Amino acid sequence: MYERNSVAELAEALKRELDRYSPGEKLPSSRALVERFRVSPVTVSRALATLAAEGLVTTRPGAGAFRTAPHAAPVRLGDTSWQQVALSAESAAEAIPRAVDATGVLTTLAEPPPGVIELSGGYLHPSLQPERALAAALGRAGRRPGAWGRPPIEGVTELRAWFAREIGGPAGTLAASDVLITAGGQSALTAALRALAPPGAPVLVESPTYPGMLAVARASGLRPVPVPADAHGVRTDLLAEAFRASGARVFVCQPLFQNPTGAVLADERRREVVRVAREAGAFVIEDDFARRLAHEDAPPLPPTLASDDPDGIVVHVCSLTKATSPSLRVGALAARGPVLERLRAIQVVDSFFVPRPLQEAALELVGSPAWPRHRRNTAAELRVRREALLTALRRELPAVTADFVPPGGFHLWARLPDGTDEDALAAAALRAGVAVASGRPSYPAESAAPHLRLSFASATGVAELAEGVGRLRTAFEDVAGR
């Protein structure tokens, strides 16, 4: 068997040999299979993943692949067709779709198959996460008096105060009493949308935008209405018109290192966003997810919209998760006025409170010398990786362009040649051994042009980024040759 043979052919060859092994017995090592069948390690990994998906083998990291025991008897399948009627039922008051599409979210959450390079992830690679500092913080937190008791509903006071300082800036415009601790940014975003807009209502969003926000809005029965954005952020001239045309009372934006474009909202537009929302009698949800992901060469960061908003127009959402670990699900909501009580009530109903040991660990982390050191190291590494990905794209795929190079965040928003089927390209890329995210789920309506969202934070390093782009070139050639 030669390298050009498919993964499917190798998987079939391995299936034919499974009877040689008893249940639980180990199959030959990946290296032995590479030498025997004269294929690449990626091909072997993907073939074994195929057998694992079919329940024929079990793979154990660091140990190898083992034959699974055959099922004693097929599981009886029930008749679940009745659920289609129950799940499609609409509100009696309004025709509100109830379907939940998590495709855009799963792209960044699901781990790719073994051997596949991840350029689609939404979190730092484990080598960039402050694992030792987190372990030390969690250990210290667990020994604090009362650490395992019930926390205040709004969150641990000291942690609320820390977030208030981070959000309010040097002027100290926010107090701890303006902040609620949440189980990460996604939870905060969900609570904010549910608090500010009733089911069936329109909500204005940047276009393109974060797919997870669109999923939350639609799952809450809201109707996302797109407002075009460019390299300087949302088009505020079109924002005012969108408020008038839709009657919306909520606008969701990411003013800093926007996902997926990386854009930073221009100074004059920052003031205009708040002014337009005030005239419309509307709220602005400021999703400040990437403030702690500035690159080493980033200019001074603008203050948050919430820091200069005494009238409570802005509801601020932020989190520690992106800058640390996907499992440190600690975030914050900041708001002023009666809306804060509604946000608090929704959080209580949904989740009661964020576990106190996690809050105490977050507080230990951000108060330790390891925190600024981690921030500096991450800023330097993200800049290096961003430039490595750009260099590889220019060398391997000059037809793919990045109109804006973000000085922060995880992603490049890569423009594809006109007419490219981005979904077909993403599927071909996965077959070639690299996971990328199609740009289509980032648009609440029709997309302006084909794009890929390429993450430079989820790969192991510079060498893997270069290899990933090489595999993406193979996928381009595959799609173009059809």
C-alpha positions as CSV (number, residue, x, y, z in Angstrom):
1,M,0.0,0.0,0.0
2,Y,1.4,3.4,-1.0
3,E,1.0,6.9,0.4
4,R,-1.5,7.8,-2.3
5,N,-4.0,5.1,-1.1
6,S,-6.8,6.4,1.0
7,V,-7.5,6.3,4.7
8,A,-10.6,4.2,3.9
9,E,-8.5,1.5,2.2
10,L,-6.2,1.3,5.2
11,A,-9.1,1.1,7.6
12,E,-10.6,-1.7,5.5
13,A,-7.3,-3.6,5.6
14,L,-7.1,-3.3,9.4
15,K,-10.8,-4.4,9.7
16,R,-10.0,-7.6,7.8
17,E,-7.2,-8.4,10.3
18,L,-9.2,-7.7,13.5
19,D,-10.1,-11.3,14.0
20,R,-6.5,-12.1,14.7
21,Y,-6.8,-10.2,18.0
22,S,-8.8,-11.1,21.1
23,P,-11.0,-8.5,22.7
24,G,-8.8,-6.1,24.7
25,E,-5.6,-7.2,22.8
26,K,-3.3,-4.4,21.6
27,L,-2.9,-3.8,17.8
28,P,0.5,-3.1,16.3
29,S,1.9,0.3,17.1
30,S,1.4,3.2,14.8
31,R,5.1,3.1,13.9
32,A,4.8,-0.5,12.9
33,L,1.7,0.2,10.8
34,V,3.5,3.1,9.1
35,E,6.4,0.9,8.1
36,R,4.3,-2.1,7.1
37,F,1.8,-0.2,4.9
38,R,4.2,2.5,3.8
39,V,1.8,5.4,4.7
40,S,2.1,8.5,6.8
41,P,1.4,8.7,10.6
42,V,-1.5,11.0,9.8
43,T,-3.1,8.3,7.6
44,V,-2.6,5.7,10.3
45,S,-4.1,8.0,12.9
46,R,-7.1,8.7,10.8
47,A,-7.7,5.1,9.9
48,L,-7.6,4.1,13.6
49,A,-10.0,7.0,14.3
50,T,-12.3,5.5,11.7
51,L,-12.3,2.1,13.4
52,A,-12.8,3.8,16.8
53,A,-15.8,5.7,15.5
54,E,-17.3,2.4,14.4
55,G,-16.7,0.9,17.8
56,L,-14.2,-1.7,16.6
57,V,-11.2,-0.4,18.5
58,T,-10.4,1.8,21.5
59,T,-7.5,4.2,21.4
60,R,-5.7,5.2,24.6
61,P,-3.3,8.2,24.4
62,G,0.2,7.0,25.0
63,A,-0.8,3.3,25.1
64,G,-2.0,2.5,21.6
65,A,-5.1,0.9,20.0
66,F,-7.0,-2.1,21.3
67,R,-9.7,-4.3,19.9
68,T,-13.0,-3.8,21.6
69,A,-15.3,-6.6,22.7
70,P,-18.2,-7.3,20.2
71,H,-21.7,-6.2,21.4
72,A,-23.6,-9.1,22.9
73,A,-26.8,-8.1,21.2
74,P,-28.0,-5.2,19.1
75,V,-29.7,-2.4,21.1
76,R,-33.4,-2.2,20.4
77,L,-34.2,1.1,18.7
78,G,-37.4,2.8,19.9
79,D,-39.7,5.0,17.9
80,T,-38.7,8.6,18.6
81,S,-40.4,10.2,15.6
82,W,-43.0,11.7,18.0
83,Q,-40.4,14.1,19.2
84,Q,-40.4,16.0,15.8
85,V,-43.9,17.2,16.6
86,A,-43.1,18.2,20.2
87,L,-39.8,20.0,19.4
88,S,-41.3,21.9,16.5
89,A,-44.3,23.2,18.4
90,E,-44.3,27.0,18.5
91,S,-45.3,29.5,21.1
92,A,-49.0,30.1,21.3
93,A,-48.5,33.8,21.4
94,E,-45.9,34.2,18.6
95,A,-44.4,32.0,16.0
96,I,-40.9,31.6,17.6
97,P,-38.6,28.9,16.1
98,R,-37.3,26.6,18.8
99,A,-34.6,24.8,16.9
100,V,-31.1,25.1,18.3
101,D,-28.1,25.1,15.9
102,A,-24.8,24.7,17.7
103,T,-22.7,24.0,14.6
104,G,-20.7,27.2,14.9
105,V,-20.0,26.6,18.6
106,L,-19.0,23.0,18.1
107,T,-16.4,23.9,15.5
108,T,-14.4,25.6,18.3
109,L,-15.2,23.1,21.0
110,A,-14.9,19.7,19.4
111,E,-11.4,18.1,19.5
112,P,-10.3,17.1,16.0
113,P,-9.5,13.4,15.2
114,P,-6.0,12.2,16.1
115,G,-3.3,13.5,13.7
116,V,-5.4,16.4,12.5
117,I,-3.9,19.9,13.0
118,E,-6.3,22.2,14.8
119,L,-6.6,25.7,13.2
120,S,-10.3,26.0,14.3
121,G,-10.0,26.1,18.0
122,G,-11.2,28.9,20.3
123,Y,-8.8,28.4,23.2
124,L,-5.1,28.6,23.9
125,H,-3.1,25.4,23.2
126,P,-2.3,23.6,26.5
127,S,1.4,24.7,26.1
128,L,0.2,28.3,26.3
129,Q,-2.1,27.8,29.3
130,P,-0.8,28.7,32.8
131,E,-1.3,25.2,34.1
132,R,1.2,25.3,36.9
133,A,-0.1,28.7,38.1
134,L,-3.6,27.4,37.9
135,A,-2.8,24.3,39.9
136,A,-1.0,26.3,42.5
137,A,-3.9,28.8,42.7
138,L,-6.5,26.0,43.0
139,G,-4.5,24.4,45.8
140,R,-4.2,27.6,47.7
141,A,-7.9,28.4,47.1
142,G,-9.0,25.0,48.4
143,R,-7.2,25.7,51.7
144,R,-8.9,29.0,52.3
145,P,-11.3,29.1,55.2
146,G,-14.8,28.7,53.9
147,A,-13.6,28.0,50.4
148,W,-16.1,25.1,50.1
149,G,-19.0,26.9,51.5
150,R,-21.9,28.6,49.7
151,P,-20.7,31.8,48.0
152,P,-22.7,35.0,47.8
153,I,-25.2,34.8,45.0
154,E,-23.6,37.8,43.2
155,G,-20.1,36.3,43.5
156,V,-17.2,36.6,45.9
157,T,-16.8,40.3,46.8
158,E,-13.1,40.5,46.2
159,L,-13.4,38.9,42.8
160,R,-16.2,41.3,41.9
161,A,-14.0,44.2,43.0
162,W,-11.2,42.9,40.8
163,F,-13.4,42.7,37.7
164,A,-14.8,46.2,38.5
165,R,-11.3,47.6,38.4
166,E,-10.5,45.8,35.2
167,I,-13.7,47.0,33.5
168,G,-13.9,50.5,34.9
169,G,-10.2,51.3,34.3
170,P,-8.0,53.7,36.2
171,A,-10.8,56.2,36.8
172,G,-12.6,53.6,38.9
173,T,-16.0,54.2,37.3
174,L,-17.4,50.8,38.4
175,A,-18.0,49.4,41.8
176,A,-18.0,45.8,43.0
177,S,-21.8,46.2,43.4
178,D,-22.1,46.7,39.7
179,V,-20.7,43.3,38.9
180,L,-22.0,39.7,38.9
181,I,-19.7,36.7,38.6
182,T,-20.8,34.3,35.9
183,A,-19.8,30.8,34.8
184,G,-17.7,32.1,31.8
185,G,-18.5,34.5,29.0
186,Q,-21.0,32.4,27.2
187,S,-23.1,32.1,30.3
188,A,-22.9,35.9,30.8
189,L,-23.9,36.5,27.2
190,T,-26.9,34.2,27.4
191,A,-28.1,35.9,30.6
192,A,-27.7,39.3,29.0
193,L,-29.7,38.5,25.9
194,R,-32.5,36.8,27.9
195,A,-32.6,39.8,30.3
196,L,-32.8,42.5,27.6
197,A,-34.9,41.0,24.9
198,P,-38.2,39.0,25.0
199,P,-38.7,36.0,22.8
200,G,-39.5,37.0,19.2
201,A,-37.7,40.3,19.5
202,P,-35.1,41.5,17.0
203,V,-31.5,42.0,18.2
204,L,-28.9,43.9,16.2
205,V,-25.6,42.1,15.7
206,E,-22.4,42.8,13.8
207,S,-22.0,41.1,10.5
208,P,-19.9,38.9,10.5
209,T,-20.0,38.1,14.2
210,Y,-19.3,35.4,16.8
211,P,-21.3,32.2,15.8
212,G,-21.8,31.3,19.5
213,M,-23.7,34.6,20.0
214,L,-26.0,33.9,17.1
215,A,-26.7,30.4,18.5
216,V,-27.6,31.9,21.9
217,A,-29.9,34.5,20.3
218,R,-31.7,32.0,18.2
219,A,-32.0,29.5,21.0
220,S,-33.6,32.2,23.1
221,G,-36.2,32.9,20.3
222,L,-34.6,36.1,19.2
223,R,-34.2,37.3,15.6
224,P,-30.6,38.5,14.8
225,V,-30.6,41.5,12.5
226,P,-27.2,42.1,10.8
227,V,-25.4,45.4,10.8
228,P,-22.4,45.4,8.4
229,A,-18.9,45.9,9.9
230,D,-15.5,46.7,8.3
231,A,-11.9,47.0,9.4
232,H,-12.9,49.8,11.8
233,G,-15.8,47.9,13.5
234,V,-19.5,48.2,13.1
235,R,-20.8,50.8,10.5
236,T,-22.5,53.3,12.8
237,D,-24.3,55.0,10.0
238,L,-26.0,51.7,9.3
239,L,-26.5,51.0,13.0
240,A,-28.9,54.0,13.4
241,E,-30.9,52.9,10.3
242,A,-31.1,49.3,11.6
243,F,-32.5,50.5,15.0
244,R,-35.2,52.5,13.1
245,A,-36.1,49.8,10.6
246,S,-36.2,46.9,13.1
247,G,-37.4,48.5,16.3
248,A,-34.7,46.5,18.2
249,R,-33.7,47.5,21.7
250,V,-30.5,45.6,21.9
251,F,-27.2,45.7,20.0
252,V,-24.4,43.2,20.6
253,C,-20.9,44.2,19.7
254,Q,-17.3,43.2,20.3
255,P,-15.4,46.5,20.2
256,L,-12.0,45.0,20.8
257,F,-10.4,42.3,18.5
258,Q,-13.8,41.4,17.2
259,N,-14.5,37.7,16.4
260,P,-13.9,36.8,13.6
261,T,-12.4,39.9,11.9
262,G,-10.1,41.0,14.7
263,A,-11.3,44.6,14.1
264,V,-10.9,47.3,16.8
265,L,-13.8,49.8,16.9
266,A,-12.5,53.2,15.9
267,D,-12.6,56.0,18.5
268,E,-15.2,58.1,16.7
269,R,-17.4,55.0,16.3
270,R,-17.2,54.1,19.9
271,R,-18.8,57.3,20.9
272,E,-21.4,57.0,18.1
273,V,-22.4,53.5,19.1
274,V,-23.4,54.7,22.6
275,R,-25.1,57.8,21.3
276,V,-27.2,55.9,18.7
277,A,-28.2,53.4,21.2
278,R,-29.2,56.1,23.7
279,E,-31.4,57.8,21.0
280,A,-33.1,54.5,20.2
281,G,-33.7,53.7,23.9
282,A,-31.7,50.6,23.5
283,F,-29.0,48.6,25.4
284,V,-25.5,47.8,24.1
285,I,-24.1,44.4,25.1
286,E,-20.3,44.9,25.0
287,D,-18.7,41.4,24.6
288,D,-15.1,42.2,25.7
289,F,-13.8,38.6,25.4
290,A,-10.3,39.4,24.1
291,R,-9.0,42.2,26.2
292,R,-6.5,39.9,27.9
293,L,-5.3,38.5,24.5
294,A,-3.5,41.6,23.2
295,H,-0.4,40.8,21.2
296,E,3.1,42.0,22.1
297,D,3.0,44.7,19.3
298,A,-0.6,46.0,20.1
299,P,-1.0,49.7,20.7
300,P,-2.5,50.9,24.0
301,L,-5.9,49.4,24.4
302,P,-9.0,51.7,24.4
303,P,-11.1,51.7,27.6
304,T,-14.2,49.6,27.7
305,L,-17.5,51.2,26.5
306,A,-18.9,50.5,30.0
307,S,-16.2,52.6,31.7
308,D,-17.6,55.8,30.2
309,D,-21.3,55.1,30.5
310,P,-22.9,56.4,33.7
311,D,-26.5,56.0,32.2
312,G,-26.5,52.2,32.1
313,I,-26.7,51.8,28.4
314,V,-23.9,49.3,28.2
315,V,-24.1,45.9,29.7
316,H,-20.5,44.5,29.8
317,V,-19.5,40.9,29.4
318,C,-16.0,39.5,30.0
319,S,-14.3,36.4,31.1
320,L,-11.0,34.9,32.3
321,T,-11.5,31.7,30.3
322,K,-10.0,32.7,26.9
323,A,-6.8,33.9,28.5
324,T,-6.3,30.9,30.8
325,S,-8.0,27.6,30.3
326,P,-11.4,26.4,28.9
327,S,-12.0,24.9,32.3
328,L,-11.6,28.1,34.3
329,R,-15.2,29.2,33.5
330,V,-15.2,32.4,35.5
331,G,-16.6,35.6,33.9
332,A,-18.4,38.8,34.8
333,L,-21.5,40.9,33.9
334,A,-21.3,44.6,34.7
335,A,-24.4,46.8,34.5
336,R,-26.0,49.8,36.2
337,G,-29.6,50.4,37.1
338,P,-32.7,48.1,37.3
339,V,-31.3,45.8,34.6
340,L,-28.7,44.5,37.1
341,E,-31.4,43.0,39.3
342,R,-33.0,41.3,36.3
343,L,-29.6,39.8,35.3
344,R,-29.1,38.6,38.9
345,A,-32.5,36.9,38.9
346,I,-31.9,35.1,35.6
347,Q,-28.5,33.9,36.8
348,V,-30.0,32.6,40.0
349,V,-32.7,30.7,38.2
350,D,-30.3,29.3,35.6
351,S,-27.4,28.2,37.8
352,F,-27.8,29.4,41.4
353,F,-24.1,30.5,41.6
354,V,-20.6,29.9,40.4
355,P,-18.8,27.3,42.6
356,R,-16.8,29.1,45.3
357,P,-13.6,27.1,44.9
358,L,-13.4,28.2,41.2
359,Q,-14.0,31.8,42.2
360,E,-11.3,31.6,44.9
361,A,-8.9,30.0,42.5
362,A,-9.5,32.8,39.9
363,L,-8.8,35.3,42.6
364,E,-5.6,33.6,43.7
365,L,-4.4,33.4,40.1
366,V,-5.0,37.1,39.2
367,G,-3.4,38.2,42.5
368,S,-0.2,36.2,42.0
369,P,3.1,37.2,40.3
370,A,2.4,34.4,37.8
371,W,-0.5,36.4,36.3
372,P,1.4,39.3,34.7
373,R,4.2,36.9,33.7
374,H,1.6,34.7,31.9
375,R,0.1,37.8,30.2
376,R,3.5,38.9,28.9
377,N,4.4,35.4,27.6
378,T,1.1,34.9,25.9
379,A,1.3,38.3,24.2
380,A,4.7,37.5,22.8
381,E,3.8,34.0,21.7
382,L,0.5,35.1,20.0
383,R,2.4,37.7,18.0
384,V,4.9,35.1,16.8
385,R,2.2,32.6,15.9
386,R,0.2,35.3,14.1
387,E,3.2,36.2,11.9
388,A,4.0,32.6,11.3
389,L,0.5,31.9,10.0
390,L,0.6,35.0,7.8
391,T,4.0,34.0,6.4
392,A,2.8,30.5,5.6
393,L,-0.4,31.7,3.9
394,R,1.6,34.2,1.7
395,R,4.0,31.4,0.7
396,E,1.6,28.5,0.2
397,L,-1.7,30.2,-0.6
398,P,-1.2,33.7,-2.0
399,A,-4.8,33.8,-3.3
400,V,-6.0,33.7,0.3
401,T,-5.7,37.2,1.8
402,A,-6.1,38.7,5.3
403,D,-7.5,42.2,4.8
404,F,-6.8,43.1,8.4
405,V,-4.0,41.8,10.7
406,P,-5.4,42.0,14.2
407,P,-3.1,43.1,17.1
408,G,-5.0,40.8,19.4
409,G,-7.2,37.7,19.7
410,F,-6.8,34.2,18.2
411,H,-7.8,34.4,14.6
412,L,-7.1,35.5,11.1
413,W,-10.2,36.3,9.0
414,A,-9.0,34.9,5.7
415,R,-10.7,36.0,2.4
416,L,-11.0,33.2,-0.1
417,P,-11.1,33.7,-3.9
418,D,-14.6,34.5,-5.2
419,G,-16.7,31.5,-5.9
420,T,-15.0,29.2,-3.4
421,D,-17.3,26.9,-1.5
422,E,-16.1,27.4,2.0
423,D,-18.0,24.5,3.5
424,A,-16.6,22.1,0.8
425,L,-13.1,23.5,1.5
426,A,-13.4,23.0,5.2
427,A,-14.5,19.4,4.6
428,A,-11.6,18.8,2.2
429,A,-9.2,20.3,4.7
430,L,-10.3,17.9,7.4
431,R,-9.7,15.0,4.9
432,A,-6.2,16.5,4.4
433,G,-5.5,16.5,8.1
434,V,-6.2,20.1,9.2
435,A,-9.4,21.5,10.9
436,V,-10.5,25.0,9.8
437,A,-13.7,26.9,10.4
438,S,-15.9,28.0,7.5
439,G,-16.8,31.6,7.6
440,R,-20.5,31.1,6.8
441,P,-21.8,30.5,10.3
442,S,-20.4,33.9,11.3
443,Y,-23.0,35.7,9.1
444,P,-26.6,36.1,10.5
445,A,-27.9,36.4,6.9
446,E,-26.2,36.1,3.5
447,S,-22.4,36.2,3.6
448,A,-20.6,39.1,1.8
449,A,-17.8,36.8,0.6
450,P,-16.2,33.4,1.3
451,H,-13.9,33.3,4.3
452,L,-12.2,30.9,6.6
453,R,-11.5,31.7,10.3
454,L,-8.0,30.4,11.0
455,S,-6.8,30.1,14.6
456,F,-3.1,30.5,15.4
457,A,-3.6,29.8,19.2
458,S,-4.8,26.2,19.1
459,A,-1.8,24.6,17.3
460,T,1.2,23.3,19.0
461,G,3.5,25.9,17.6
462,V,5.1,27.6,14.6
463,A,6.0,24.3,12.8
464,E,2.5,22.9,13.1
465,L,1.0,26.2,11.8
466,A,3.2,25.9,8.6
467,E,2.3,22.2,8.2
468,G,-1.4,23.0,8.7
469,V,-1.3,25.6,5.9
470,G,0.5,23.1,3.7
471,R,-2.4,20.6,4.2
472,L,-4.8,23.4,3.5
473,R,-3.2,24.0,0.2
474,T,-3.7,20.3,-0.6
475,A,-7.4,20.8,0.2
476,F,-7.6,23.8,-2.1
477,E,-6.1,21.7,-4.9
478,D,-8.6,18.9,-4.1
479,V,-11.6,21.3,-4.3
480,A,-10.3,23.1,-7.4
481,G,-9.7,19.8,-9.2
482,R,-13.3,18.6,-8.9
